């Protein structure tokens, strides 16, 4: 045993470089012999010269062997480092080469759009004129349509980027409307390629024994991953979400191009300041590419929604979730904005829209924990329970349902003070208290952002003319004014506005209007108001008033009761017409 200890000690001693006085690195023999000769098993007895010579020969032989092992290990380490670097460079170069067509499309669009905007700006000296506004609207529409095609052709990160940019209020109306057509869909990768990820994350043996069924045809494919339907050995049906191989290198290459083009746009259009949009997108993608983050977020949301009657999160298997793979409960549902399919299942789309607004009002104003990417592809509706006439009469939908929340890669966690400020702001919208609106808005976003915050949250223009009139009423005369304002606003506020824009678009499509949203958000905001004893600087004096809270409760109760009663009476009238209409209105 002592011999083995000495052998390993001397080997590791050889691995430690000794620097001489000239600064060159050498391996000191004294370290080896010191360890060898100092140990009792290797000490030379004085009474046996032949034995000493024999031990010296053994030590010399071991020293030579150790040096050979050292050189071999150094060669292996160096070869491994070179191989690792080569693989990394190869992956990056491969991703860069593959992204060349996508890059060229984006570069061509960027150059063409930049030149056309410059030409329009140079030919109109008065940028506040109606003629310039109309020409700008037409150009926005043309270029937004062209950008939509570029994003669809490029796919991947470009779909994410298009959705992301189209959800900001700073982006022109035409871009928001056209880019909202983007869906996070992609052509599925061949199973042969995606299987390598499955085996890499689970191990080849476990990947073979874990499932009794595995559908090699993907049921869904998005920009970062695709989903396969499978069945575990215990018979449970699951969804297996697998990240695309080489995704990180591809995202790195695409983001690098976007960063350079954003910087170039800043040179030619310095007043726009859109670099912050790129920064937000980069941070968001970094979160989404680690599926362990998605598991953590989903687990937290499941706890928050425990016992919720109209919303749920698929169960996930913690021991089967890795950085590039998630295995979760399989759920069959309907895309939340697919109105025709909802109606086929006797589900009222407007009621779905109202429940969607309620869900995100609760997450924002009660929990302060909000899904960061709530586009329609990440929200499903699942029929739940039995159809009944009473359900239709009192709830507005014949078939009960629940909203299933998917894709938990990114979330917004609101600081408690900011959450309570949002609660105070929504309550001021309901009570029409303009002074409180101004005070709280400025406290949230500063002087510039606070000036337009009520507009961004509660006003919904019918057309561009109305939108321009609303913007001018708060001092936003051109696109660069809005971009500058958002670039200096707190990041949590900007992200909250983006999420609010996405939910507003989906709920509007389902038949929910701004008054509905205002009423629902105000109802949850009242529940999330700060404690009356809270003397924090973020608490407006009005929120500490007992009378204010009582009036607010009575107002919201009356408002909600009226909406429920009028809807029930309307549905009852439809029943009467259906049963007795021919008799009541037949010609005499």
C-alpha positions in Angstrom: 0.0 0.0 0.0 2.8 2.4 0.8 4.4 1.7 -2.5 1.2 2.6 -4.3 0.8 5.8 -2.3 4.3 6.8 -3.2 3.8 6.0 -6.8 0.8 8.3 -7.2 2.4 11.0 -5.1 5.4 11.0 -7.3 3.3 11.0 -10.5 1.3 14.1 -9.4 4.5 15.8 -8.2 5.8 15.4 -11.8 2.7 17.1 -13.1 3.5 20.3 -11.1 5.7 22.7 -13.2 8.7 24.2 -11.5 9.8 27.6 -12.8 13.6 28.3 -12.9 15.2 31.7 -12.4 14.9 32.3 -16.2 11.1 32.0 -16.0 11.0 28.8 -18.1 8.9 25.9 -17.0 10.7 22.7 -16.1 9.8 19.6 -14.1 12.0 19.3 -11.1 13.5 15.9 -10.4 14.0 16.8 -6.8 10.3 16.7 -6.2 10.2 13.1 -7.5 13.2 11.8 -5.7 12.3 13.7 -2.5 9.0 11.9 -2.4 10.6 8.6 -3.3 13.6 8.6 -1.1 12.0 10.2 1.9 9.5 7.4 2.3 10.5 4.5 4.5 9.8 1.9 1.9 12.3 3.6 -0.4 15.1 4.5 2.0 18.5 2.9 1.3 19.8 0.7 4.1 23.5 1.4 4.8 24.3 -2.2 5.4 23.5 -3.3 1.9 25.3 -1.6 -1.0 23.9 -4.0 -3.6 20.4 -3.6 -2.3 20.9 0.2 -2.5 22.0 -0.1 -6.1 19.0 -2.3 -6.9 16.6 0.3 -5.3 18.3 3.1 -7.3 17.8 1.2 -10.5 14.1 0.6 -9.6 13.7 4.3 -8.8 15.4 5.3 -12.0 13.2 3.0 -14.0 10.1 4.3 -12.3 11.2 7.9 -12.9 11.5 7.1 -16.6 8.1 5.5 -16.6 6.5 8.4 -14.8 8.0 10.8 -17.3 6.6 8.8 -20.2 3.2 8.8 -18.5 3.4 12.5 -17.9 4.2 13.2 -21.6 1.4 10.9 -22.6 -1.1 12.6 -20.3 0.0 16.1 -21.4 -0.5 15.0 -25.0 -3.9 13.6 -24.2 -5.0 16.8 -22.4 -3.7 18.9 -25.2 -5.4 16.7 -27.8 -8.6 16.8 -25.8 -8.5 20.6 -25.6 -7.8 20.9 -29.3 -10.6 18.5 -30.1 -13.0 20.4 -27.8 -12.1 23.7 -29.4 -12.3 22.2 -32.9 -15.8 20.8 -32.2 -16.9 24.2 -30.8 -15.4 26.1 -33.8 -16.9 23.5 -36.2 -20.4 23.9 -34.6 -20.1 27.7 -34.7 -18.9 27.7 -38.3 -21.5 25.2 -39.3 -24.2 27.3 -37.7 -22.8 30.4 -39.4 -22.8 28.7 -42.8 -26.3 27.5 -42.3 -27.5 30.9 -41.3 -26.0 32.6 -44.4 -29.2 32.6 -46.5 -31.2 33.9 -43.5 -28.6 36.5 -42.9 -28.7 37.7 -46.5 -32.5 38.0 -46.4 -32.4 40.1 -43.3 -29.5 42.2 -44.6 -31.3 42.9 -47.9 -34.5 43.8 -46.0 -32.6 46.1 -43.6 -30.7 47.9 -46.4 -33.8 48.4 -48.5 -36.0 49.5 -45.6 -33.3 51.9 -44.4 -32.9 53.5 -47.8 -36.7 53.9 -48.3 -37.2 55.5 -44.8 -34.3 57.9 -45.5 -35.7 58.8 -48.9 -39.2 59.4 -47.4 -37.7 61.6 -44.6 -35.6 63.6 -47.0 -38.5 64.3 -49.4 -40.8 65.7 -46.6 -39.5 68.6 -44.7 -42.6 68.7 -42.5 -42.9 65.4 -40.6 -46.0 66.4 -38.7 -48.1 66.9 -41.9 -51.0 64.5 -42.8 -49.4 63.8 -46.2 -46.2 62.6 -44.5 -48.2 60.5 -42.0 -50.1 58.8 -44.8 -46.9 58.1 -46.9 -45.3 56.7 -43.7 -48.3 54.5 -43.0 -48.1 53.0 -46.5 -44.3 52.4 -46.2 -44.8 50.8 -42.8 -47.3 48.4 -44.2 -45.1 47.5 -47.2 -42.0 46.9 -45.2 -43.8 45.1 -42.3 -45.3 42.7 -44.9 -41.8 42.2 -46.4 -40.4 41.6 -42.9 -43.2 39.1 -42.1 -42.1 37.0 -45.2 -38.4 37.2 -44.1 -39.2 36.0 -40.6 -41.4 33.1 -41.9 -38.7 32.0 -44.4 -35.9 32.2 -41.8 -37.8 30.6 -39.0 -36.2 29.8 -35.7 -35.0 32.8 -33.7 -36.4 35.2 -36.3 -40.0 34.1 -35.5 -39.3 34.7 -31.8 -37.7 38.1 -32.7 -40.7 39.1 -34.8 -43.2 38.2 -32.2 -41.1 39.9 -29.5 -40.8 43.2 -31.5 -44.4 43.2 -32.6 -45.6 43.2 -29.0 -44.1 46.5 -28.0 -46.1 49.7 -28.1 -43.1 51.5 -29.4 -43.3 49.6 -32.7 -45.5 51.3 -35.3 -49.1 50.1 -35.5 -48.7 48.5 -38.9 -45.8 46.4 -37.7 -47.7 45.3 -34.6 -50.7 44.2 -36.6 -48.8 42.4 -39.4 -46.2 40.7 -37.2 -49.0 39.4 -34.9 -49.7 36.9 -37.7 -46.4 35.1 -36.8 -46.9 31.8 -35.2 -44.1 30.0 -33.5 -44.2 27.0 -35.8 -41.3 25.3 -37.6 -40.7 22.3 -39.8 -39.9 19.3 -37.6 -36.4 17.9 -37.6 -35.9 14.3 -38.7 -36.2 11.9 -35.7 -32.7 10.5 -36.4 -31.3 13.9 -35.5 -33.5 14.6 -32.6 -33.0 11.1 -31.2 -29.4 12.0 -30.5 -30.6 14.6 -28.1 -32.9 12.2 -26.4 -30.1 9.6 -25.9 -27.6 12.3 -24.8 -30.0 13.6 -22.1 -31.3 10.2 -20.8 -28.5 7.8 -21.8 -28.9 5.4 -24.7 -29.9 2.5 -22.4 -32.5 4.4 -20.5 -33.9 6.0 -23.6 -34.6 2.5 -25.0 -36.3 1.2 -21.8 -38.2 4.2 -20.5 -40.9 4.2 -23.2 -43.1 1.5 -24.5 -44.4 3.8 -27.3 -42.7 6.8 -28.9 -44.2 8.6 -31.9 -41.3 9.5 -34.2 -43.4 12.1 -36.0 -43.4 15.3 -34.0 -46.8 16.6 -32.9 -45.6 20.2 -32.7 -42.4 22.0 -33.7 -41.4 25.6 -32.7 -38.3 27.7 -33.0 -36.3 26.1 -30.1 -37.7 22.6 -29.8 -40.2 20.0 -31.0 -42.6 17.8 -29.1 -43.2 14.0 -29.5 -46.0 12.0 -28.1 -44.9 8.9 -26.0 -46.1 6.4 -23.4 -44.0 5.5 -20.4 -43.5 1.9 -19.2 -46.2 2.5 -16.5 -48.7 3.3 -19.3 -48.9 7.1 -18.7 -49.1 9.2 -21.9 -46.6 12.0 -22.0 -45.3 14.8 -24.1 -41.5 14.8 -24.7 -40.1 18.2 -25.6 -36.6 18.0 -27.1 -34.3 20.9 -28.0 -32.9 21.0 -31.5 -29.3 19.8 -31.8 -26.8 22.6 -32.3 -29.4 25.2 -31.2 -27.0 27.3 -29.1 -24.6 27.8 -31.9 -27.4 28.6 -34.3 -28.9 31.2 -31.9 -25.5 32.6 -31.2 -24.9 33.1 -35.0 -28.4 34.7 -35.6 -28.2 37.0 -32.6 -24.7 38.1 -33.6 -26.1 39.2 -37.0 -29.1 40.9 -35.3 -26.8 42.8 -32.9 -24.7 44.2 -35.7 -27.7 45.2 -37.8 -29.2 46.9 -34.7 -26.0 48.8 -34.1 -25.9 49.8 -37.8 -29.4 51.0 -37.6 -28.5 53.1 -34.6 -25.8 54.8 -36.7 -28.1 55.8 -39.5 -31.2 56.4 -37.3 -29.7 57.6 -34.0 -33.0 58.9 -32.7 -34.7 55.5 -32.7 -32.5 53.7 -30.0 -33.7 50.2 -30.5 -30.7 48.4 -29.0 -32.7 47.7 -25.8 -35.1 45.5 -27.8 -32.2 43.3 -28.8 -30.9 43.2 -25.2 -34.3 42.1 -24.0 -34.6 39.4 -26.7 -31.1 38.1 -26.0 -31.8 37.8 -22.2 -35.2 36.1 -22.9 -33.6 33.5 -25.2 -30.9 32.7 -22.7 -33.6 31.8 -20.2 -35.6 29.7 -22.6 -32.7 27.6 -23.8 -32.2 26.0 -20.4 -35.3 23.7 -19.9 -34.5 23.4 -16.2 -35.6 27.0 -15.9 -38.9 26.0 -17.6 -39.4 23.2 -15.1 -38.8 25.5 -12.1 -41.2 28.2 -13.5 -43.9 25.6 -14.2 -43.6 24.1 -10.8 -44.1 27.5 -9.2 -47.1 28.3 -11.3 -48.7 25.0 -10.5 -48.5 25.9 -6.8 -50.0 29.4 -7.4 -52.9 27.9 -9.5 -53.6 25.0 -7.2 -57.4 24.7 -6.8 -58.0 27.1 -9.7 -61.2 26.1 -11.6 -60.4 27.6 -15.0 -56.6 27.3 -15.4 -54.0 24.6 -15.1 -50.4 23.7 -15.9 -49.3 20.2 -17.2 -47.6 18.1 -14.6 -43.8 17.6 -15.2 -41.5 14.8 -14.2 -38.7 16.3 -12.2 -36.3 13.4 -12.7 -36.8 13.4 -16.4 -36.2 17.1 -17.0 -32.7 18.2 -18.2 -31.2 21.3 -19.8 -32.4 20.1 -23.3 -35.4 17.9 -22.5 -38.7 18.0 -20.6 -41.2 15.2 -20.1 -44.6 16.3 -19.1 -48.2 15.3 -18.9 -49.9 14.9 -22.3 -52.8 17.3 -22.8 -55.1 17.5 -25.8 -56.6 20.9 -26.3 -57.7 23.7 -28.6 -55.6 26.7 -29.5 -57.0 29.6 -27.5 -57.7 31.9 -30.5 -59.3 29.2 -32.7 -62.8 30.4 -32.4 -64.4 28.0 -34.9 -63.0 25.0 -33.0 -64.1 26.4 -29.7 -67.6 26.8 -31.0 -67.6 23.2 -32.3 -67.1 22.1 -28.7 -69.9 24.5 -27.5 -67.4 26.8 -25.8 -68.1 30.5 -26.0 -64.9 32.3 -27.3 -65.8 35.5 -25.4 -66.0 33.7 -22.1 -62.6 32.2 -22.9 -61.3 35.7 -23.5 -62.7 36.9 -20.2 -61.1 34.0 -18.3 -57.8 34.7 -20.0 -57.9 38.3 -18.8 -58.9 37.2 -15.3 -56.0 34.7 -15.2 -53.3 37.3 -16.2 -54.9 40.0 -13.9 -54.5 37.5 -11.0 -51.0 36.6 -11.9 -49.9 40.2 -12.3 -51.8 41.9 -9.5 -52.1 39.2 -6.8 -49.0 37.0 -7.3 -46.7 39.3 -9.2 -45.5 36.4 -11.3 -46.4 36.6 -14.9 -45.8 34.3 -17.9 -43.4 36.1 -20.2 -44.5 34.7 -23.6 -48.3 34.3 -23.5 -48.9 34.3 -27.3 -51.8 32.0 -28.5 -49.5 29.1 -29.3 -48.7 28.8 -25.6 -52.3 28.7 -24.4 -54.8 25.9 -24.9 -58.4 25.4 -24.0 -59.4 22.0 -22.7 -63.1 21.0 -22.3 -63.7 20.0 -18.7 -66.9 18.8 -17.1 -70.3 18.1 -18.5 -72.3 20.3 -20.8 -75.4 21.9 -19.3 -78.1 24.5 -20.0 -77.5 26.1 -16.6 -73.8 26.6 -17.4 -74.7 28.4 -20.6 -77.4 30.5 -18.9 -75.3 31.7 -16.0 -71.7 31.4 -17.3 -72.3 32.0 -20.9 -70.8 28.7 -22.2 -72.5 25.4 -22.6 -69.3 23.4 -22.2 -67.2 24.2 -19.1 -63.4 24.4 -19.8 -60.0 25.3 -18.5 -57.1 27.2 -19.9 -53.9 25.2 -20.1 -50.7 27.3 -19.8 -47.7 25.9 -21.8 -44.0 26.9 -22.4 -42.7 28.3 -19.2 -39.3 29.3 -20.3 -39.5 32.9 -19.3 -41.4 34.7 -16.5 -41.6 38.2 -15.1 -41.3 38.5 -11.3 -42.6 41.9 -10.2 -41.1 43.5 -7.1 -43.8 43.8 -4.4 -43.7 47.6 -4.5 -44.2 47.7 -8.3 -47.0 45.2 -8.1 -48.8 47.3 -5.5 -48.3 50.4 -7.6 -49.9 48.7 -10.6 -52.8 47.8 -8.3 -53.2 51.4 -7.3 -53.1 52.5 -10.9 -55.8 50.1 -12.1 -58.0 51.1 -9.2 -57.6 54.8 -10.3 -58.7 53.8 -13.8 -61.9 52.3 -12.4 -62.6 55.3 -10.2 -61.6 57.8 -13.0 -59.3 59.6 -10.6 -57.0 61.4 -13.0 -54.8 62.9 -10.3 -54.0 59.5 -8.8 -53.4 58.2 -12.3 -50.8 60.8 -12.9 -49.1 60.5 -9.6 -48.8 56.7 -9.6 -47.8 56.6 -13.3 -44.9 59.0 -12.7 -43.9 57.0 -9.6 -43.8 53.8 -11.7 -42.1 55.0 -14.9 -40.7 58.4 -14.3 -41.8 61.7 -15.8 -41.7 60.6 -19.5 -42.9 57.1 -19.3 -45.5 58.0 -16.6 -47.0 60.5 -19.0 -48.0 57.8 -21.5 -48.5 54.9 -19.2 -52.3 55.3 -18.8 -52.6 55.6 -22.6 -50.7 52.4 -23.2 -52.7 50.4 -20.6 -56.2 51.5 -21.2 -56.7 53.1 -24.6 -57.3 51.1 -27.7 -57.3 53.1 -30.9 -59.7 52.0 -33.7 -57.4 53.2 -36.5 -54.1 55.0 -37.0 -55.7 58.5 -37.0 -57.1 57.9 -33.6 -53.9 56.4 -32.4 -51.9 59.5 -33.6 -54.4 61.8 -31.9 -54.0 59.9 -28.6 -50.2 59.9 -28.8 -50.1 63.7 -29.6 -52.3 64.3 -26.5 -49.5 63.0 -24.3 -46.6 64.6 -26.3 -45.7 61.7 -28.6 -45.3 63.3 -32.0 -43.2 60.7 -33.8 -42.0 57.1 -33.5 -38.6 58.1 -32.1 -40.3 59.8 -29.2 -41.9 56.5 -28.1 -38.7 54.5 -28.7 -36.7 57.0 -26.6 -39.3 56.9 -23.8 -39.3 53.1 -23.6 -35.5 52.9 -23.9 -35.2 54.9 -20.6 -38.2 53.3 -18.8 -37.6 50.6 -16.1 -37.2 47.2 -17.7 -39.9 45.5 -15.6 -42.4 48.2 -16.8 -41.4 47.7 -20.5 -41.8 43.9 -20.1 -45.1 44.3 -18.4 -46.4 46.5 -21.2 -45.3 43.9 -23.8 -47.1 41.1 -22.0 -50.2 43.3 -21.6 -50.1 44.0 -25.4 -50.1 40.3 -26.2 -53.0 39.5 -23.8 -55.0 42.5 -25.1 -54.6 41.3 -28.7 -55.7 37.7 -27.9 -58.6 38.8 -25.8 -59.8 41.3 -28.4 -59.8 38.6 -31.0 -62.1 36.6 -28.7 -64.5 39.4 -28.3 -63.4 41.1 -25.1 -63.4 45.0 -25.1 -61.3 47.5 -23.1 -64.1 48.1 -20.6 -64.2 44.4 -19.8 -60.4 44.4 -19.2 -60.5 47.5 -17.1 -63.3 46.1 -14.9 -61.5 42.7 -14.4 -58.1 44.2 -13.7 -59.6 46.7 -11.3 -61.4 43.9 -9.4 -58.1 42.0 -8.9 -56.2 45.3 -8.2 -58.5 46.0 -5.3 -57.6 42.7 -3.8 -53.9 43.4 -4.3 -53.8 46.9 -2.8 -51.1 47.5 -0.1 -52.1 47.1 3.5 -53.6 50.3 4.8 -51.0 50.6 7.5 -48.2 50.5 4.9 -46.4 53.9 5.0 -44.0 53.1 2.1 -43.1 55.8 -0.4 -44.8 53.8 -3.2 -48.2 53.9 -1.5 -50.4 56.8 -2.6 -52.3 58.6 0.2 -55.7 57.7 -1.4 -55.0 54.0 -0.9 -54.8 54.5 2.9 -58.4 55.9 3.0 -61.1 53.6 4.3 -63.8 55.5 2.5 -61.9 55.3 -0.8 -61.7 51.5 -0.5 -65.4 51.2 0.5 -66.5 53.3 -2.5 -64.2 51.3 -4.8 -65.7 48.0 -3.6 -69.2 49.2 -4.1 -68.4 50.6 -7.5 -66.8 47.3 -8.7 -69.5 45.1 -7.2 -72.2 47.1 -8.9 -70.3 47.1 -12.2 -69.7 43.4 -12.2 -73.3 42.6 -11.1 -74.7 44.7 -13.9 -72.5 43.0 -16.5 -73.6 39.5 -15.2 -77.2 40.4 -14.9 -77.4 42.0 -18.4 -75.7 39.0 -19.9 -78.0 36.6 -18.2 -81.1 38.6 -19.3 -79.8 38.7 -22.8 -79.3 34.9 -22.9 -82.8 34.3 -21.4 -84.3 36.5 -24.0 -82.6 34.4 -26.7 -84.1 31.3 -25.1 -87.6 32.8 -25.1 -87.2 33.8 -28.8 -86.1 30.4 -29.7 -89.0 28.7 -28.0 -91.8 31.2 -28.6 -90.5 33.5 -31.3 -92.6 32.0 -34.2 -95.8 32.2 -32.0 -95.1 35.7 -30.7 -94.2 37.3 -34.0 -96.2 35.3 -36.5 -98.2 37.4 -38.9 -101.9 37.8 -38.0 
